[in-house]
Amino acid sequence: MASRDINVIALVKGGERYVILYDDESRDQAIEALARHAANPELSFSWHDAAVLGQKVRQNTPRTSRIPFSRRADRLA
């Protein structure tokens, strides 16, 4: 079985803790989970919380598609 990296986002709000674990292939499901939490009136998790954490999920680009850093040869060190 192939090894997968697990991404973690978390929020502690009052006495509640929200922890979302997801791999790169399940980013959409993680964002859907954030929306479900925000829509639940029994939780203190707000739509603002969902938007902020959703942005973090979106910004977390899979490692395979990241562009490697390389120093330009024409610049002085």
Buried (B, 14 or more C-beta within 10 A) or exposed (E): EEEEEEBEBEBEEEEEEBEBEBEBEBBEEBBEBBEEBBEEEEBBBEEEBBEEBBEBBEEBEEEEEEEEEEEEEEEEE
